[in-house]
Amino acid sequence: MDLDAGLEPSDEPPVFNYVLSFLLVGMAWGGTTPFIRRAAKEFQARQEAHQEQVQATELQDTRSTDNDRDSESEEDQPLPSPSNLAEPRDTTTPQPAWMNRSSSSSSWVRAKIVSVFWTVVNLLRTPAYSIPLVVNLTGSIWFFLLVGKHELSLTVPLANSSAFLFTVLGEWYVEKKVIEKETWLGMALVLGGIGICVQSKT
């Protein structure tokens, strides 16, 4: 008598549960992407406006300083004596070119690293960017927790295809972008493919 003949895998969740789980993963991936993109564009626009304002202020300060120096030099600077003209002006030995290049490149790299670091910090401090990012990363955590419990041939198409669908819908909602007929047709075909994949595994 076979003891395992009458046993059924009753502890396995129904198909609807993990289909819904991966649809939620796709929504977390695709639905948050348009919000992240909008927040990044607004942040970039603010950064460029601030940088232009700083450059304009520095240029104005430089011009005013140069004008002040020119006026002071014309009024107060005495004429050079012949003895001073005969003396050598620079007695220091020039440094090799490779030393100047290395110092300038290291300072440039340091400035870029500091700039990228503070850009990331300011982005994470922006709720319009950080909240969708956290939801997106939570979807990735859900995916890695669920992918080990179900078949890979079903989980990957479900998650990626639903991410595409929710990206299109999110872009329509966030940017008011018109969805073309071809896009609607592609979305319907994607939904049909998801249904066929689920039906083949039941």
PyMOL commands that place a pseudoatom at each C-alpha (Angstrom):
pseudoatom trace, name=CA, resn=MET, resi=1, chain=A, elem=C, hetatm=0, pos=[0.000, 0.000, 0.000]
pseudoatom trace, name=CA, resn=ASP, resi=2, chain=A, elem=C, hetatm=0, pos=[1.362, 3.361, -1.032]
pseudoatom trace, name=CA, resn=LEU, resi=3, chain=A, elem=C, hetatm=0, pos=[1.071, 5.881, 1.785]
pseudoatom trace, name=CA, resn=ASP, resi=4, chain=A, elem=C, hetatm=0, pos=[1.813, 8.856, -0.490]
pseudoatom trace, name=CA, resn=ALA, resi=5, chain=A, elem=C, hetatm=0, pos=[-0.889, 8.000, -2.990]
pseudoatom trace, name=CA, resn=GLY, resi=6, chain=A, elem=C, hetatm=0, pos=[-3.701, 9.679, -1.091]
pseudoatom trace, name=CA, resn=LEU, resi=7, chain=A, elem=C, hetatm=0, pos=[-1.701, 12.773, -0.098]
pseudoatom trace, name=CA, resn=GLU, resi=8, chain=A, elem=C, hetatm=0, pos=[-2.325, 15.967, -2.012]
pseudoatom trace, name=CA, resn=PRO, resi=9, chain=A, elem=C, hetatm=0, pos=[-0.323, 19.183, -1.882]
pseudoatom trace, name=CA, resn=SER, resi=10, chain=A, elem=C, hetatm=0, pos=[-3.039, 21.016, 0.007]
pseudoatom trace, name=CA, resn=ASP, resi=11, chain=A, elem=C, hetatm=0, pos=[-0.548, 23.410, 1.606]
pseudoatom trace, name=CA, resn=GLU, resi=12, chain=A, elem=C, hetatm=0, pos=[0.260, 25.033, -1.747]
pseudoatom trace, name=CA, resn=PRO, resi=13, chain=A, elem=C, hetatm=0, pos=[-1.409, 28.416, -2.226]
pseudoatom trace, name=CA, resn=PRO, resi=14, chain=A, elem=C, hetatm=0, pos=[-3.846, 28.809, -5.114]
pseudoatom trace, name=CA, resn=VAL, resi=15, chain=A, elem=C, hetatm=0, pos=[-2.695, 30.204, -8.421]
pseudoatom trace, name=CA, resn=PHE, resi=16, chain=A, elem=C, hetatm=0, pos=[-4.615, 33.425, -7.903]
pseudoatom trace, name=CA, resn=ASN, resi=17, chain=A, elem=C, hetatm=0, pos=[-2.541, 34.276, -4.820]
pseudoatom trace, name=CA, resn=TYR, resi=18, chain=A, elem=C, hetatm=0, pos=[0.870, 34.244, -6.455]
pseudoatom trace, name=CA, resn=VAL, resi=19, chain=A, elem=C, hetatm=0, pos=[-0.463, 35.815, -9.655]
pseudoatom trace, name=CA, resn=LEU, resi=20, chain=A, elem=C, hetatm=0, pos=[-1.747, 38.695, -7.517]
pseudoatom trace, name=CA, resn=SER, resi=21, chain=A, elem=C, hetatm=0, pos=[1.582, 38.795, -5.665]
pseudoatom trace, name=CA, resn=PHE, resi=22, chain=A, elem=C, hetatm=0, pos=[3.589, 39.223, -8.834]
pseudoatom trace, name=CA, resn=LEU, resi=23, chain=A, elem=C, hetatm=0, pos=[1.111, 41.753, -10.202]
pseudoatom trace, name=CA, resn=LEU, resi=24, chain=A, elem=C, hetatm=0, pos=[1.761, 43.785, -7.047]
pseudoatom trace, name=CA, resn=VAL, resi=25, chain=A, elem=C, hetatm=0, pos=[5.495, 43.423, -7.662]
pseudoatom trace, name=CA, resn=GLY, resi=26, chain=A, elem=C, hetatm=0, pos=[5.007, 44.699, -11.216]
pseudoatom trace, name=CA, resn=MET, resi=27, chain=A, elem=C, hetatm=0, pos=[2.948, 47.604, -9.902]
pseudoatom trace, name=CA, resn=ALA, resi=28, chain=A, elem=C, hetatm=0, pos=[5.693, 48.461, -7.397]
pseudoatom trace, name=CA, resn=TRP, resi=29, chain=A, elem=C, hetatm=0, pos=[8.279, 48.381, -10.198]
pseudoatom trace, name=CA, resn=GLY, resi=30, chain=A, elem=C, hetatm=0, pos=[6.425, 50.015, -13.057]
pseudoatom trace, name=CA, resn=GLY, resi=31, chain=A, elem=C, hetatm=0, pos=[3.957, 52.244, -11.230]
pseudoatom trace, name=CA, resn=THR, resi=32, chain=A, elem=C, hetatm=0, pos=[6.655, 54.119, -9.323]
pseudoatom trace, name=CA, resn=THR, resi=33, chain=A, elem=C, hetatm=0, pos=[8.991, 54.701, -12.280]
pseudoatom trace, name=CA, resn=PRO, resi=34, chain=A, elem=C, hetatm=0, pos=[7.078, 57.704, -13.710]
pseudoatom trace, name=CA, resn=PHE, resi=35, chain=A, elem=C, hetatm=0, pos=[6.967, 59.327, -10.261]
pseudoatom trace, name=CA, resn=ILE, resi=36, chain=A, elem=C, hetatm=0, pos=[10.725, 58.831, -9.822]
pseudoatom trace, name=CA, resn=ARG, resi=37, chain=A, elem=C, hetatm=0, pos=[11.332, 60.259, -13.292]
pseudoatom trace, name=CA, resn=ARG, resi=38, chain=A, elem=C, hetatm=0, pos=[9.199, 63.347, -12.619]
pseudoatom trace, name=CA, resn=ALA, resi=39, chain=A, elem=C, hetatm=0, pos=[10.917, 63.993, -9.277]
pseudoatom trace, name=CA, resn=ALA, resi=40, chain=A, elem=C, hetatm=0, pos=[14.361, 63.583, -10.870]
pseudoatom trace, name=CA, resn=LYS, resi=41, chain=A, elem=C, hetatm=0, pos=[13.491, 66.026, -13.679]
pseudoatom trace, name=CA, resn=GLU, resi=42, chain=A, elem=C, hetatm=0, pos=[12.192, 68.627, -11.222]
pseudoatom trace, name=CA, resn=PHE, resi=43, chain=A, elem=C, hetatm=0, pos=[15.266, 68.188, -9.027]
pseudoatom trace, name=CA, resn=GLN, resi=44, chain=A, elem=C, hetatm=0, pos=[17.566, 68.565, -12.038]
pseudoatom trace, name=CA, resn=ALA, resi=45, chain=A, elem=C, hetatm=0, pos=[15.763, 71.732, -13.103]
pseudoatom trace, name=CA, resn=ARG, resi=46, chain=A, elem=C, hetatm=0, pos=[16.141, 73.205, -9.606]
pseudoatom trace, name=CA, resn=GLN, resi=47, chain=A, elem=C, hetatm=0, pos=[19.836, 72.301, -9.553]
pseudoatom trace, name=CA, resn=GLU, resi=48, chain=A, elem=C, hetatm=0, pos=[20.465, 73.945, -12.917]
pseudoatom trace, name=CA, resn=ALA, resi=49, chain=A, elem=C, hetatm=0, pos=[18.579, 77.091, -11.909]
pseudoatom trace, name=CA, resn=HIS, resi=50, chain=A, elem=C, hetatm=0, pos=[20.544, 77.308, -8.653]
pseudoatom trace, name=CA, resn=GLN, resi=51, chain=A, elem=C, hetatm=0, pos=[23.834, 76.767, -10.482]
pseudoatom trace, name=CA, resn=GLU, resi=52, chain=A, elem=C, hetatm=0, pos=[23.038, 79.491, -13.004]
pseudoatom trace, name=CA, resn=GLN, resi=53, chain=A, elem=C, hetatm=0, pos=[22.130, 81.868, -10.182]
pseudoatom trace, name=CA, resn=VAL, resi=54, chain=A, elem=C, hetatm=0, pos=[25.389, 81.130, -8.350]
pseudoatom trace, name=CA, resn=GLN, resi=55, chain=A, elem=C, hetatm=0, pos=[27.418, 81.623, -11.533]
pseudoatom trace, name=CA, resn=ALA, resi=56, chain=A, elem=C, hetatm=0, pos=[25.676, 84.923, -12.264]
pseudoatom trace, name=CA, resn=THR, resi=57, chain=A, elem=C, hetatm=0, pos=[26.368, 86.138, -8.705]
pseudoatom trace, name=CA, resn=GLU, resi=58, chain=A, elem=C, hetatm=0, pos=[30.034, 85.108, -8.893]
pseudoatom trace, name=CA, resn=LEU, resi=59, chain=A, elem=C, hetatm=0, pos=[30.433, 86.809, -12.264]
pseudoatom trace, name=CA, resn=GLN, resi=60, chain=A, elem=C, hetatm=0, pos=[28.889, 90.011, -10.934]
pseudoatom trace, name=CA, resn=ASP, resi=61, chain=A, elem=C, hetatm=0, pos=[31.147, 89.948, -7.865]
pseudoatom trace, name=CA, resn=THR, resi=62, chain=A, elem=C, hetatm=0, pos=[34.201, 89.332, -10.045]
pseudoatom trace, name=CA, resn=ARG, resi=63, chain=A, elem=C, hetatm=0, pos=[33.376, 92.253, -12.304]
pseudoatom trace, name=CA, resn=SER, resi=64, chain=A, elem=C, hetatm=0, pos=[32.842, 94.622, -9.367]
pseudoatom trace, name=CA, resn=THR, resi=65, chain=A, elem=C, hetatm=0, pos=[36.115, 93.476, -7.771]
pseudoatom trace, name=CA, resn=ASP, resi=66, chain=A, elem=C, hetatm=0, pos=[38.032, 93.985, -11.020]
pseudoatom trace, name=CA, resn=ASN, resi=67, chain=A, elem=C, hetatm=0, pos=[36.585, 97.457, -11.432]
pseudoatom trace, name=CA, resn=ASP, resi=68, chain=A, elem=C, hetatm=0, pos=[37.586, 98.385, -7.876]
pseudoatom trace, name=CA, resn=ARG, resi=69, chain=A, elem=C, hetatm=0, pos=[41.105, 97.075, -8.395]
pseudoatom trace, name=CA, resn=ASP, resi=70, chain=A, elem=C, hetatm=0, pos=[41.490, 98.951, -11.667]
pseudoatom trace, name=CA, resn=SER, resi=71, chain=A, elem=C, hetatm=0, pos=[40.398, 102.229, -10.088]
pseudoatom trace, name=CA, resn=GLU, resi=72, chain=A, elem=C, hetatm=0, pos=[42.724, 101.756, -7.113]
pseudoatom trace, name=CA, resn=SER, resi=73, chain=A, elem=C, hetatm=0, pos=[45.697, 100.827, -9.305]
pseudoatom trace, name=CA, resn=GLU, resi=74, chain=A, elem=C, hetatm=0, pos=[45.235, 103.862, -11.527]
pseudoatom trace, name=CA, resn=GLU, resi=75, chain=A, elem=C, hetatm=0, pos=[45.132, 106.241, -8.564]
pseudoatom trace, name=CA, resn=ASP, resi=76, chain=A, elem=C, hetatm=0, pos=[47.606, 104.826, -6.045]
pseudoatom trace, name=CA, resn=GLN, resi=77, chain=A, elem=C, hetatm=0, pos=[50.153, 102.720, -7.909]
pseudoatom trace, name=CA, resn=PRO, resi=78, chain=A, elem=C, hetatm=0, pos=[53.550, 104.541, -8.184]
pseudoatom trace, name=CA, resn=LEU, resi=79, chain=A, elem=C, hetatm=0, pos=[55.695, 104.394, -11.266]
pseudoatom trace, name=CA, resn=PRO, resi=80, chain=A, elem=C, hetatm=0, pos=[58.377, 101.676, -11.180]
pseudoatom trace, name=CA, resn=SER, resi=81, chain=A, elem=C, hetatm=0, pos=[61.981, 102.814, -10.719]
pseudoatom trace, name=CA, resn=PRO, resi=82, chain=A, elem=C, hetatm=0, pos=[64.722, 101.748, -13.150]
pseudoatom trace, name=CA, resn=SER, resi=83, chain=A, elem=C, hetatm=0, pos=[66.386, 99.660, -10.436]
pseudoatom trace, name=CA, resn=ASN, resi=84, chain=A, elem=C, hetatm=0, pos=[63.209, 97.625, -9.918]
pseudoatom trace, name=CA, resn=LEU, resi=85, chain=A, elem=C, hetatm=0, pos=[62.897, 97.036, -13.640]
pseudoatom trace, name=CA, resn=ALA, resi=86, chain=A, elem=C, hetatm=0, pos=[66.367, 95.567, -13.770]
pseudoatom trace, name=CA, resn=GLU, resi=87, chain=A, elem=C, hetatm=0, pos=[65.691, 93.010, -11.010]
pseudoatom trace, name=CA, resn=PRO, resi=88, chain=A, elem=C, hetatm=0, pos=[64.430, 89.542, -11.995]
pseudoatom trace, name=CA, resn=ARG, resi=89, chain=A, elem=C, hetatm=0, pos=[60.741, 89.053, -11.275]
pseudoatom trace, name=CA, resn=ASP, resi=90, chain=A, elem=C, hetatm=0, pos=[60.556, 85.317, -10.666]
pseudoatom trace, name=CA, resn=THR, resi=91, chain=A, elem=C, hetatm=0, pos=[63.328, 83.254, -9.124]
pseudoatom trace, name=CA, resn=THR, resi=92, chain=A, elem=C, hetatm=0, pos=[61.310, 80.111, -8.336]
pseudoatom trace, name=CA, resn=THR, resi=93, chain=A, elem=C, hetatm=0, pos=[61.903, 76.977, -10.363]
pseudoatom trace, name=CA, resn=PRO, resi=94, chain=A, elem=C, hetatm=0, pos=[58.830, 75.841, -12.311]
pseudoatom trace, name=CA, resn=GLN, resi=95, chain=A, elem=C, hetatm=0, pos=[57.269, 72.477, -11.417]
pseudoatom trace, name=CA, resn=PRO, resi=96, chain=A, elem=C, hetatm=0, pos=[57.057, 69.676, -13.964]
pseudoatom trace, name=CA, resn=ALA, resi=97, chain=A, elem=C, hetatm=0, pos=[53.867, 69.503, -15.994]
pseudoatom trace, name=CA, resn=TRP, resi=98, chain=A, elem=C, hetatm=0, pos=[52.980, 66.018, -14.791]
pseudoatom trace, name=CA, resn=MET, resi=99, chain=A, elem=C, hetatm=0, pos=[52.875, 67.221, -11.175]
pseudoatom trace, name=CA, resn=ASN, resi=100, chain=A, elem=C, hetatm=0, pos=[50.412, 69.985, -12.000]
pseudoatom trace, name=CA, resn=ARG, resi=101, chain=A, elem=C, hetatm=0, pos=[48.264, 67.575, -14.020]
pseudoatom trace, name=CA, resn=SER, resi=102, chain=A, elem=C, hetatm=0, pos=[48.052, 65.007, -11.206]
pseudoatom trace, name=CA, resn=SER, resi=103, chain=A, elem=C, hetatm=0, pos=[47.084, 67.588, -8.600]
pseudoatom trace, name=CA, resn=SER, resi=104, chain=A, elem=C, hetatm=0, pos=[44.418, 69.114, -10.856]
pseudoatom trace, name=CA, resn=SER, resi=105, chain=A, elem=C, hetatm=0, pos=[42.986, 65.703, -11.785]
pseudoatom trace, name=CA, resn=SER, resi=106, chain=A, elem=C, hetatm=0, pos=[42.826, 64.595, -8.141]
pseudoatom trace, name=CA, resn=SER, resi=107, chain=A, elem=C, hetatm=0, pos=[41.052, 67.800, -7.136]
pseudoatom trace, name=CA, resn=TRP, resi=108, chain=A, elem=C, hetatm=0, pos=[38.612, 67.355, -10.041]
pseudoatom trace, name=CA, resn=VAL, resi=109, chain=A, elem=C, hetatm=0, pos=[37.843, 63.761, -9.009]
pseudoatom trace, name=CA, resn=ARG, resi=110, chain=A, elem=C, hetatm=0, pos=[37.380, 64.828, -5.390]
pseudoatom trace, name=CA, resn=ALA, resi=111, chain=A, elem=C, hetatm=0, pos=[35.020, 67.625, -6.420]
pseudoatom trace, name=CA, resn=LYS, resi=112, chain=A, elem=C, hetatm=0, pos=[32.991, 65.234, -8.591]
pseudoatom trace, name=CA, resn=ILE, resi=113, chain=A, elem=C, hetatm=0, pos=[32.703, 62.662, -5.780]
pseudoatom trace, name=CA, resn=VAL, resi=114, chain=A, elem=C, hetatm=0, pos=[31.560, 65.314, -3.310]
pseudoatom trace, name=CA, resn=SER, resi=115, chain=A, elem=C, hetatm=0, pos=[29.075, 66.673, -5.854]
pseudoatom trace, name=CA, resn=VAL, resi=116, chain=A, elem=C, hetatm=0, pos=[27.601, 63.233, -6.574]
pseudoatom trace, name=CA, resn=PHE, resi=117, chain=A, elem=C, hetatm=0, pos=[27.384, 62.448, -2.860]
pseudoatom trace, name=CA, resn=TRP, resi=118, chain=A, elem=C, hetatm=0, pos=[25.455, 65.604, -2.013]
pseudoatom trace, name=CA, resn=THR, resi=119, chain=A, elem=C, hetatm=0, pos=[23.241, 65.159, -5.066]
pseudoatom trace, name=CA, resn=VAL, resi=120, chain=A, elem=C, hetatm=0, pos=[22.244, 61.694, -3.843]
pseudoatom trace, name=CA, resn=VAL, resi=121, chain=A, elem=C, hetatm=0, pos=[21.684, 63.009, -0.312]
pseudoatom trace, name=CA, resn=ASN, resi=122, chain=A, elem=C, hetatm=0, pos=[19.482, 65.841, -1.545]
pseudoatom trace, name=CA, resn=LEU, resi=123, chain=A, elem=C, hetatm=0, pos=[17.524, 63.452, -3.754]
pseudoatom trace, name=CA, resn=LEU, resi=124, chain=A, elem=C, hetatm=0, pos=[16.885, 61.081, -0.860]
pseudoatom trace, name=CA, resn=ARG, resi=125, chain=A, elem=C, hetatm=0, pos=[15.747, 64.022, 1.255]
pseudoatom trace, name=CA, resn=THR, resi=126, chain=A, elem=C, hetatm=0, pos=[13.100, 64.841, -1.374]
pseudoatom trace, name=CA, resn=PRO, resi=127, chain=A, elem=C, hetatm=0, pos=[9.867, 62.961, -0.521]
pseudoatom trace, name=CA, resn=ALA, resi=128, chain=A, elem=C, hetatm=0, pos=[8.636, 63.037, -4.116]
pseudoatom trace, name=CA, resn=TYR, resi=129, chain=A, elem=C, hetatm=0, pos=[11.694, 60.956, -5.029]
pseudoatom trace, name=CA, resn=SER, resi=130, chain=A, elem=C, hetatm=0, pos=[12.420, 58.919, -1.907]
pseudoatom trace, name=CA, resn=ILE, resi=131, chain=A, elem=C, hetatm=0, pos=[8.911, 57.526, -1.330]
pseudoatom trace, name=CA, resn=PRO, resi=132, chain=A, elem=C, hetatm=0, pos=[8.512, 56.006, -4.844]
pseudoatom trace, name=CA, resn=LEU, resi=133, chain=A, elem=C, hetatm=0, pos=[12.090, 54.748, -4.612]
pseudoatom trace, name=CA, resn=VAL, resi=134, chain=A, elem=C, hetatm=0, pos=[11.353, 52.931, -1.335]
pseudoatom trace, name=CA, resn=VAL, resi=135, chain=A, elem=C, hetatm=0, pos=[8.229, 51.361, -2.854]
pseudoatom trace, name=CA, resn=ASN, resi=136, chain=A, elem=C, hetatm=0, pos=[10.237, 50.300, -5.912]
pseudoatom trace, name=CA, resn=LEU, resi=137, chain=A, elem=C, hetatm=0, pos=[12.930, 48.693, -3.779]
pseudoatom trace, name=CA, resn=THR, resi=138, chain=A, elem=C, hetatm=0, pos=[10.235, 47.003, -1.682]
pseudoatom trace, name=CA, resn=GLY, resi=139, chain=A, elem=C, hetatm=0, pos=[8.925, 45.424, -4.881]
pseudoatom trace, name=CA, resn=SER, resi=140, chain=A, elem=C, hetatm=0, pos=[12.393, 44.025, -5.542]
pseudoatom trace, name=CA, resn=ILE, resi=141, chain=A, elem=C, hetatm=0, pos=[12.452, 42.520, -2.047]
pseudoatom trace, name=CA, resn=TRP, resi=142, chain=A, elem=C, hetatm=0, pos=[9.030, 40.955, -2.637]
pseudoatom trace, name=CA, resn=PHE, resi=143, chain=A, elem=C, hetatm=0, pos=[10.249, 39.518, -5.910]
pseudoatom trace, name=CA, resn=PHE, resi=144, chain=A, elem=C, hetatm=0, pos=[13.296, 37.842, -4.385]
pseudoatom trace, name=CA, resn=LEU, resi=145, chain=A, elem=C, hetatm=0, pos=[11.156, 36.429, -1.578]
pseudoatom trace, name=CA, resn=LEU, resi=146, chain=A, elem=C, hetatm=0, pos=[8.563, 35.029, -3.975]
pseudoatom trace, name=CA, resn=VAL, resi=147, chain=A, elem=C, hetatm=0, pos=[10.778, 33.826, -6.804]
pseudoatom trace, name=CA, resn=GLY, resi=148, chain=A, elem=C, hetatm=0, pos=[12.102, 30.913, -4.757]
pseudoatom trace, name=CA, resn=LYS, resi=149, chain=A, elem=C, hetatm=0, pos=[8.606, 29.547, -4.082]
pseudoatom trace, name=CA, resn=HIS, resi=150, chain=A, elem=C, hetatm=0, pos=[7.243, 29.392, -7.631]
pseudoatom trace, name=CA, resn=GLU, resi=151, chain=A, elem=C, hetatm=0, pos=[8.329, 28.436, -11.113]
pseudoatom trace, name=CA, resn=LEU, resi=152, chain=A, elem=C, hetatm=0, pos=[10.763, 30.781, -12.796]
pseudoatom trace, name=CA, resn=SER, resi=153, chain=A, elem=C, hetatm=0, pos=[9.046, 30.421, -16.183]
pseudoatom trace, name=CA, resn=LEU, resi=154, chain=A, elem=C, hetatm=0, pos=[5.931, 32.016, -14.689]
pseudoatom trace, name=CA, resn=THR, resi=155, chain=A, elem=C, hetatm=0, pos=[7.280, 34.485, -12.168]
pseudoatom trace, name=CA, resn=VAL, resi=156, chain=A, elem=C, hetatm=0, pos=[9.598, 36.421, -14.491]
pseudoatom trace, name=CA, resn=PRO, resi=157, chain=A, elem=C, hetatm=0, pos=[7.026, 36.997, -17.293]
pseudoatom trace, name=CA, resn=LEU, resi=158, chain=A, elem=C, hetatm=0, pos=[4.380, 37.975, -14.754]
pseudoatom trace, name=CA, resn=ALA, resi=159, chain=A, elem=C, hetatm=0, pos=[6.553, 40.518, -12.954]
pseudoatom trace, name=CA, resn=ASN, resi=160, chain=A, elem=C, hetatm=0, pos=[8.201, 42.074, -16.012]
pseudoatom trace, name=CA, resn=SER, resi=161, chain=A, elem=C, hetatm=0, pos=[5.058, 42.188, -18.157]
pseudoatom trace, name=CA, resn=SER, resi=162, chain=A, elem=C, hetatm=0, pos=[2.968, 43.721, -15.403]
pseudoatom trace, name=CA, resn=ALA, resi=163, chain=A, elem=C, hetatm=0, pos=[5.768, 46.248, -14.778]
pseudoatom trace, name=CA, resn=PHE, resi=164, chain=A, elem=C, hetatm=0, pos=[5.445, 47.326, -18.415]
pseudoatom trace, name=CA, resn=LEU, resi=165, chain=A, elem=C, hetatm=0, pos=[1.682, 47.699, -18.085]
pseudoatom trace, name=CA, resn=PHE, resi=166, chain=A, elem=C, hetatm=0, pos=[1.871, 49.754, -14.913]
pseudoatom trace, name=CA, resn=THR, resi=167, chain=A, elem=C, hetatm=0, pos=[4.662, 51.919, -16.365]
pseudoatom trace, name=CA, resn=VAL, resi=168, chain=A, elem=C, hetatm=0, pos=[2.438, 52.897, -19.281]
pseudoatom trace, name=CA, resn=LEU, resi=169, chain=A, elem=C, hetatm=0, pos=[-0.508, 53.595, -16.977]
pseudoatom trace, name=CA, resn=GLY, resi=170, chain=A, elem=C, hetatm=0, pos=[1.677, 55.533, -14.536]
pseudoatom trace, name=CA, resn=GLU, resi=171, chain=A, elem=C, hetatm=0, pos=[3.125, 57.648, -17.339]
pseudoatom trace, name=CA, resn=TRP, resi=172, chain=A, elem=C, hetatm=0, pos=[-0.404, 58.423, -18.512]
pseudoatom trace, name=CA, resn=TYR, resi=173, chain=A, elem=C, hetatm=0, pos=[-1.397, 59.448, -14.969]
pseudoatom trace, name=CA, resn=VAL, resi=174, chain=A, elem=C, hetatm=0, pos=[1.720, 61.456, -14.070]
pseudoatom trace, name=CA, resn=GLU, resi=175, chain=A, elem=C, hetatm=0, pos=[2.610, 63.135, -17.354]
pseudoatom trace, name=CA, resn=LYS, resi=176, chain=A, elem=C, hetatm=0, pos=[-0.872, 63.106, -18.935]
pseudoatom trace, name=CA, resn=LYS, resi=177, chain=A, elem=C, hetatm=0, pos=[0.619, 61.319, -21.916]
pseudoatom trace, name=CA, resn=VAL, resi=178, chain=A, elem=C, hetatm=0, pos=[-1.844, 59.995, -24.471]
pseudoatom trace, name=CA, resn=ILE, resi=179, chain=A, elem=C, hetatm=0, pos=[-1.714, 56.224, -24.911]
pseudoatom trace, name=CA, resn=GLU, resi=180, chain=A, elem=C, hetatm=0, pos=[-1.668, 55.329, -28.588]
pseudoatom trace, name=CA, resn=LYS, resi=181, chain=A, elem=C, hetatm=0, pos=[-3.763, 52.582, -30.148]
pseudoatom trace, name=CA, resn=GLU, resi=182, chain=A, elem=C, hetatm=0, pos=[-0.686, 50.471, -30.815]
pseudoatom trace, name=CA, resn=THR, resi=183, chain=A, elem=C, hetatm=0, pos=[0.229, 50.699, -27.142]
pseudoatom trace, name=CA, resn=TRP, resi=184, chain=A, elem=C, hetatm=0, pos=[-3.256, 49.569, -26.116]
pseudoatom trace, name=CA, resn=LEU, resi=185, chain=A, elem=C, hetatm=0, pos=[-2.930, 46.643, -28.523]
pseudoatom trace, name=CA, resn=GLY, resi=186, chain=A, elem=C, hetatm=0, pos=[0.441, 45.714, -27.052]
pseudoatom trace, name=CA, resn=MET, resi=187, chain=A, elem=C, hetatm=0, pos=[-0.957, 45.879, -23.537]
pseudoatom trace, name=CA, resn=ALA, resi=188, chain=A, elem=C, hetatm=0, pos=[-3.847, 43.611, -24.527]
pseudoatom trace, name=CA, resn=LEU, resi=189, chain=A, elem=C, hetatm=0, pos=[-1.411, 41.121, -26.060]
pseudoatom trace, name=CA, resn=VAL, resi=190, chain=A, elem=C, hetatm=0, pos=[0.690, 41.222, -22.892]
pseudoatom trace, name=CA, resn=LEU, resi=191, chain=A, elem=C, hetatm=0, pos=[-2.382, 40.487, -20.781]
pseudoatom trace, name=CA, resn=GLY, resi=192, chain=A, elem=C, hetatm=0, pos=[-3.286, 37.634, -23.118]
pseudoatom trace, name=CA, resn=GLY, resi=193, chain=A, elem=C, hetatm=0, pos=[0.215, 36.218, -22.815]
pseudoatom trace, name=CA, resn=ILE, resi=194, chain=A, elem=C, hetatm=0, pos=[0.050, 36.410, -19.027]
pseudoatom trace, name=CA, resn=GLY, resi=195, chain=A, elem=C, hetatm=0, pos=[-3.274, 34.564, -19.098]
pseudoatom trace, name=CA, resn=ILE, resi=196, chain=A, elem=C, hetatm=0, pos=[-1.842, 31.836, -21.328]
pseudoatom trace, name=CA, resn=CYS, resi=197, chain=A, elem=C, hetatm=0, pos=[1.184, 31.419, -19.037]
pseudoatom trace, name=CA, resn=VAL, resi=198, chain=A, elem=C, hetatm=0, pos=[-1.043, 31.130, -15.959]
pseudoatom trace, name=CA, resn=GLN, resi=199, chain=A, elem=C, hetatm=0, pos=[-3.389, 28.697, -17.714]
pseudoatom trace, name=CA, resn=SER, resi=200, chain=A, elem=C, hetatm=0, pos=[-0.484, 26.471, -18.779]
pseudoatom trace, name=CA, resn=LYS, resi=201, chain=A, elem=C, hetatm=0, pos=[0.690, 26.138, -15.168]
pseudoatom trace, name=CA, resn=THR, resi=202, chain=A, elem=C, hetatm=0, pos=[-2.684, 25.267, -13.642]
for i in range(1, 202): cmd.bond("trace and resi %d" % i, "trace and resi %d" % (i + 1))
show_as sticks, trace
zoom trace
